[in-house]
Amino acid sequence: MKRLLSQLEAERKKLNQLGIESLEQGIPLAENKAVQAQSRKIDQLIVRLNKKNAGRGQHQR
């Protein structure tokens, strides 16, 4: 779980940097393929994290 949280934080930092660079270049975030790909990667990590948390809740009953 901690590894997944660390990975999520690292990927969020990458997304923030990509977003800053995109805006500095005048490229809208929605049109930047790298930003969109990084955002999807974060979405996938969040889904994995939520599944792990949901599984833990069921086992604790």
C-alpha positions, 0 to 999 in steps of 0.5 A: 500500500505504501509503495502504491501511495509513493508511486501515486505521489511521484506520478502526480509530481510528473503530471504537475510538471507536464502541466506547467510546461504545457501552459508555459508553451501555450498548449491547453492541457486538454490538447496535450497528449502527454498530460492526458496520458499521465492523467490516465496513468494516475487514474489507473493508480487511484483505481488500484488503490481504491480496490485495495482499500475496498478489499481491506474493508471487506476482510476486516468484517 
